[in-house]
């Protein structure tokens, strides 16, 4: 069942150490850029090589010695950005990414969009052929130089710049890091002129005081809005908290629990963002899914005050509960309005709001806790029976979840990605790193790279990084796993392989039903078969340890146990599990309950 390839030549893990002594002093434009990146505290820079940043590449290796930041070689620019995305989801801190000219940027666009929608910080260093046409090499420097290159992604980056000198580049890096890490966070894009990188530059200048260019802290809530929110919450008979985009900070987690208990509020969470509240807490409303289930809507519909903690798609959720208009008072805690623009519709519909606290949840919740009275009683866990695995028939996502939980026992796990069909009842969450959310922008193919980034952030901790991916997501992004193997990043990827782009089968069934046509044809143009891609061989091709295909319940427990032991031994592991197609009912409903064009 187990298949493993040999060690690749030159695989030295982290770090890859230059074999010759480093330069003593900086004397080139890219040297200053590299030194500033180091001072910004970025531990890694993810990239696929390109001549447009060859100057910076040399400075990172032969001046800095490939340390702080250490280069992470990737096989595709989408993977480079996705790895930085996954790292930021765990740590809340940015990595740097280098993209080769316009072509590297075009490869990376989907992953940049995901990072933008997910509001994660990221320092992206683009590059271009010489802006001065007189300095361009024939052919290649011309096609790899663009006028206003950053326009390609300007609609879904927080800020961009194309500085023309070393001094301007230094300021751009300082400004870019500040903007990227100030809430709401997001990727920034700075284009480095290759001629500037490779020009002589007087070195030895002192570094700027980085503390003077730090992220702008979230302010405290203004007293008028805070008082209005406290008054509404204190008088609420059935308050609800919608817990959305929040930090991975355990103290902030504890504050949210305290606030919910002070209010006796029902708490909703979802899987689009990371774990934000203990899922087995008595006040937790529902098993977490990608969307609110119909069964849970009643608890929202009975509320008189709704507190949104940067909930993703607040207006859509309120409309789901009250199609004719929301009668409950709404308190919205968010700074997301600062990045809304006319191109990207990630701001969703406009919600009705009675009190707006224009601060982060991490700034608002402690203030609300301080202002509200103590809890009236203590709270325990729900009495919901734990999910159980089947022992016959096709393997399901639930079987994977329950079996994996039995295998890991008391080990701490970080679920870095879950498929759309996942139901929150499969796995309880008790810590903010138990699960870190989805892709942000819904870009298929991001799962492997984000899983590698999360595992990189968790390397050396007591948490086991586990990603459960659909086969379509895995196949699009599988080469990201090469970077995990190359840099000896332990992680487990379980491929829930249903041999289909099943999300679209659900949509085709909906359309066929609406039009009175045969739903039996929904599979055409969706099934990944004839031939079925060899999931295990794809993993082996990246140097990973691979198991499968797993097709029986008896093999599932055995293989997952062996896989976990391999991860604990430091290996990058993939398990191919053949599963029955299917989604949680709430997911099917959310994916298909739309008003199609042409219907009355």
N, C-alpha and C positions, 0 to 999 in steps of 0.2 A: 504493500500500500504506500509506503514511503519512498519518495524519490528525491535525491539530492545531487546537485552538481558539485564539481570540485571548486576549490578556491581559484579565483582569477589571478592572473599574474599582476603584480604590482599593487595588490589590494592591501594597503597598509593601515586602513581604518582611519580614525581621527586622532591626530592630524596627519596630513601628508607633508612631510618635512623636507624643505629644500636641501639638496645634497652639498651645496657650496655656501660659503658665508654670505650673509646679507650685506647690502650696501650700508655704509655707515651714515651717510647724510643724504637728504633729499635734494635733488637738483633739477627735477622735471615737473611739469604741470601735474601729471597724474600722481606724483609722489605726495604733493600737498593734498590732493583729493583723498588718497588712501589714508593719510594720517588723520584727516578730519573724520572720515568714516570710523576709524578706530576710536577716536575720542568720543564719538557719539554713542559708543557702547554697544555697537551691533556685533553679536558674536559670530554670525555666519553670513556669507553672501552666496546666494543660489544663482546658478547661471548655466547656460550652454554657451560654449566659447564663440567669440566673434572678433573679427579684426578691428571693428570700430572701437572696441575698448581694450585693444592689445596693450596700450600704454598703462591703463589702470591695472590690467592683469599682471604686467611685469612688476608694478609697484607693490601689489599685494604679495607677490612671491618674493621678489629680490630686495625689497626694502623692509617689508613687515614680516617676512618669514612665514607667510601663510598662517598667521595667528592674529586673532582679534582684529578683523574678522578672518575666519577660516573659510576657504572656498569650498562650496559643495557643488560638485559637477553633476549636472542633470542631462538627461538624454533628449529633453524637449523643453522649450520655454514655458509651455503650459504647466509642466511639472514643477519647474523652478518657482513659479508664482504660487502654485498650489501648496508646495512644501512650506513656503513662507506663511501662507494663509493658515495652514494647520498648526504651525508653531505659535502664531499669534493667538489662535483660539484657546490654546492651553495657557500661555503665559501672559497674554495681554500686551506683549511687547513686540516691536517690529524686527524683522530681519531685513537685510538688503537683498535686492535682486538686480542682476545686470542683464540687460537685453541688447542683443546685437542689432543695432540700426533699426530701420523700418521693418525689415523682414522678421526680426526677433520679436518686435512689438506686435506685429500682426499675428504671429503664432500665439502670443501670450494673452490676447485680448479677452478670451472667455474667462480665463482664471482671474484676470484683473477685475472683470465685471463681478465675479463671485465675491471677491474680497471687498469690493465697493458695497455690494448689497448687504454683506455681513458686517460692515462697519468695523473692519479690523485695520490696525496700523501696518504700513508697509512702505519702505523706502525703495523705490524702483529707479535704478540708474539706467537710462537709455543711452544711446550713443549714435553718432552720425559720422559719415565721411566728412572731410574738411568743409566747413561752411564757405570758406574762401575757395572759389572755383579754381583759382590759379594753382592751388596746392593738391588738387584731386588727381589720383592715378587714373589712367584711362579705363573706361568701362565701369569697373566694379564700384569705384568711389562715386560715380555718377548715379547708378541705379540704387545705391544704398545711402543716398543723401536725399532728404525730403524737405520741402519748405513747410515749416510748422508741423513737424513730425508728431508732436504731442496732440495735435487735433484728432488723431485717430482714436484716442481714448479720453479726450478731455471731458466728455459727458459723464464718465464714470471713474474719474479720479478726483481727489479733493483739491489738488493744485498741481500746476506744472510750470516748468521754466526751462529755458535754453540759454544758460549763461555763456557769455562770449570771452571771459577771461578767467584766470585762476582765482582772482579775488572775488569775482562775481559768483563763481562756482562755490567757493567757501560759504558765502552768505546764503546761496540757494540751498545748500545742504543743511545749514543751521535752521533756516526757515522751514524747509521741507519736513525735517524731523519734528519741529514744533507743531506744525499744522497736522501732520499725520497722527501724532499722539495726543492731540487735544480733542476731547469729545465733542461731537461724534467723530470717532476715528475713521481713517480711510487711507487708501494708497495714494502716494504722491509720485509724480514722474518728472525726473530731471534729466535732460538730454546733455550729454557731454560731447563737445566737439573733439573729434579725434586729433585735430591739429593742436588744439589747446593741451590735450593730454601729453602729446609728444614733443612739445616745445620746451626749451630750456627755461628754468624758473629758479630764481634765487631762493635757496632753501634756508632753513634754520630759524624761521620766524616762530615766536612762541604761539602755542595753541590758545584759542579763545577759551574763556571760562564758560564751560558748558552749562553750568548751573544758571547762567544768565539768559539762556535760550531754551529753557525747559518747557514742557507742555504747560499750557494755561490751565490751571486747576478749575474744576467746576465750582461756581459760586454756591453759596448757601441759598436756600429758597428765600424769596422776599417775604417779609413778615406779613404783608396783607394777604398774599396768596396762601401762605402757610396757615394763617389763622382761618381762612375760609375753608381750606381742606380739612383742618382739624375739626371745625364745627360740623361739617357734613358727615365726617366719619364717626365722630362721637355720638351723633344723633341717629346714625343709621340702624335700622332694624335687621337688615339682611345684607351686609356689605359683601362685595366680591373684589378680590385682587386678581388682576390679570398680570402675571409675572413673565416679562418678556426678555429683552436684551439687558442682561446684567453681567457683572464681572464674575470671575472664578474665585473671588476672595472668600475664604471660609467665614470671616467676620461679617461680611455683607450678607452671606447666607444666613447666619445666626440672627442678624438684625431683621431679615425678612420673616423668619419664623416668629420672632418675638412680636413683630407688628401684627401678623396674622392672628396670633393668640390674644393680643390686647383687644383686637376688634372682634374676635370670633368670626373672622371673615373666611368665606370659602375661597380657595386659591386655585386658579387655573394655570396650567403650564402647557407647553407643547414641545415637540421634538425639532422644530425648525431652528431653535436656539438651544443653548446648553442647559443642563439641569439647573434649576433655580430654587427648588423647594423640595423637601423630602416627599417622595411620591406616596409613601405609606402613612403619612401624617393624617390624622383624623380630619383635618380641614382641607386636605387636598381633594379636588372635585372629581377627578377622573383619571383613568389610566392615560398617561401622556401619549398623544399621537401627533401626527402632522397637523391635524385639524380637530376642532371640537366635535365630539360625537353628538348625534341627536339625543342620545340618552342623557347627556350631561347638560344639554341646553336648558333644561328646566331650572337648574340651580342658578344659572345666569338670569333667566327670565324672571325669577322671583326676587332678584336683588333690587334694592332701592338706591344704592350708591356703588359705583364701579370705580376702583382705583387702578389705573393702568400704569404699570412700571415699564415704560418703553415697549409696550406690546406691539408685535409685528402685525400690521393690518387691524388696527383698532376699529376703524369704521366698518370693515367687512365683518368682524366678529359681532359688533353691535347690531348690524343689519341682519345677520344670521339669526340672532335672538329675537329681534323686534323689526320685522320687515316694514312695518308701517311707521316706524319712528321710535327712538329710545326714550322711554319715560323716566329711566333712572338718571340720577345726577352722575356726571362723569368728571373725574379728576384725572388729568393726564400729566404724567411725569416723563419728560423727554426733552432732549436738545436736538432731536433728529431734524427739526425744521431748518437748522442751519445749513444743511447740505442738499436740500431739495432744489431740483432744477427742472427746466422745461423739457428735457429729453427723456430722462429716466423716470419711469412711473413707479419706482420702488417706494415712493411715499404713500402709495395706496390711495383709497378714497379719503375725503376730508371728514374727520370724525366730529360729531357734536361734543363740545367740551364746555363744562361749566366753570371749572377751576383748572388753570394751567400752571404747573410748577416747571418752569423752564430751566431745569437742572437735571443732572444724572440721577438715576435711582439710588446710587451710592451716596449722593448728597442729600436726597430727600428723605430716605427711609429712617436714618438715625434721628433726623429732626422731628419726624412724625412720632417715632417711638418715644422720644423725650417729652413731647407735648401731650400724649394720650395717657389715660389712666392704665394701671396695671391690669393684667388679665384677671377675669372673674373666676376662672377655674383652670385646672391643668388639662392637658390634652395628651392623648395616646395615639396608638396606631389604628388604622382601619382594620376591620375584621375580614377583609377580602381574602379568599382562599388563594394560595399561590398557584401560578400556572403549572400545569403538568404536561410532560411530554407524552406523545403517543408511543406505542410499541409495535405498531403494524401499519401497513399502508405507506403511501408516499411521505417523505420527510417534509415538514413544514418549517416556516420561520420560528414558530413557537417551539418546535422540537430543538432547533439549533440553540435558541435562547436558554431553554430549561436545561438542556444537556450541558451547555457551556458553563452555566451557573453551578451545576453540580460538580463539574470538573475543577473549576477555579476555587471552589469552597470559600475560604475566608480571605483569599488574595484580593487586594484592591485592583480594580479594572477600570480603565478609561475606554469607553466606547467612543472611538473617534469618528465613526460614521455608521449610520443605520439606514437600511433601505426603506423605500416609501411604504412598503407593506407592514412595517413594524407596528406593533401595538404596545403601548406603554406598560401594560400589565405584565409583559413578559419579564421585565427586569426592574427591580426597585432601585431608586436613586436616593442616596443618603449624603452625598457630597457633591460640590459643584464640578468636580472633575470626573464624576461617574459617566457623564455624557456631555459632549461639547457642541452638539448641534449638527446642522446639515451643511449644504454647500453655499448658502447665502443667495446665489442667483439662479439656482436650479440647473447649473451647467453640468451635463453628464460628462464623465471622464475625469472629474476633479477628485473623486474619492481616493484613488491610490496615492496621489501626491499629498493631499491633505492628511491622509493617514500616516505617511512618512514624516511629515512635518510635526504632527502631534507626537509621534514616537520619538523623534529627535528631542523635542522639548522634555519628554519624560525619561530620556535615557539617564540611567544612574539613580532613578527614584525607585520606590517600591511598587509603582503602578504598572500593570501589564497593559500595553497598548493593543487594543483589539478593534479592528474594523470589519463590519459585516457589509459586504458590497453586493450589488446586483451584478450579473455577468456582463451586461452592457457597459456599466460604469467601469468595471474592472478592465475589460478588453480595450476600451478607449485610452485608459491611462496607465496600463500595466508597466510601461517602461520606467515609471517613477520608482518602482521597486528596486531597480538596479542601483539607485543611489543609496537606498537603505542597506543593501548587501555590501556595496563598496565601502560604506562608512560604518559598517558593523552596528547597525541600529536594530535592536531586537523588536519585533512586532509580529502580530498575528493578523492575517487577512483571511476571513472566511468568505468565500464566494457563494452566495445563495443563488445557485445556477438554475434558473427556470427555462433556459434556452429560448428566451424571448425578450423583446422590448415590451414587456407586459403592460406597462403604463399606457402604451398606445393601443394595445388590445382592448383595454377597458374603454378608452375613448371610441374606438371603432364599434364596439358593441353598443355604446350609447347612441351613436349616430344611426346604426342599422335599426335599432329598436324604434327610434324616433321616426324613421322613414318607412317602417314596416318591411324591412329587408332582412335576409337571413344572417343572424348573429354568428352562425357557424363558420362564416367566412372571415371572422375578425382576425385570424392568425396570419392571413396572407400578407406578405410584406413586413411581418413582425418577427417571425420565428427565426432564431439563430441556429439553423440546422442545415444538413445536407451540404457540407459537412458541419458537424458541431465543432467549434474551435476547442482545442485541447488546452483547457485552463491550466493544467499541471505543467505542460510543456512550455507554455508562456512564462510561467513562474521560473521554471528551470533555466530558461533562456536568460533570465536576469540574474542567475546565480543563487536563487532562493531555494530553500528546502520546501518541498511540495508533497502533498498527500492527496489521494483521490483518484478517480471520483468516488465519493461516498454515496451509496444508494440505499443502505439499509440502516435501520435504527441500531442494530447491534454494532455495526462498524462505527457509527457516529460517535458514541461515547469513547470507544477505544482510540479512534484517530484524534479526537479533540484532546484527549488526555496526553497523548504522545506529542501533539503539536504544542501544547502549553509547556511541557517540559523542555522542548526545543527552544521556545522563546526564552524561558528562564536561563537556558544555556547560552543565550546571546544571538540566536539565529533569527533571520527574517523568514517567516513561514507563511505559506499559502495552503489553504484546504479548500478543495473543490467539493461542494455538497450539492447534489441534485435535489431540487425542491419542487414541490407542487406549486404551480402559479396560484396567486391569491393575495388579496390585500385585506387589511382591516376594514370593516364596514364604513367607518368614518372617513377613511381615505377614499374609498370608492365614491362615496356620496360627494365629497368635496371636489373630486376630479371631474365628475360628470354632471353635477347639478348646476349647469350654466345655461343661459338662454342662447341657443344657437341662432346664428343669422338665418333669417327666413322663416322662423317659427312665429306663431301668433303670440 
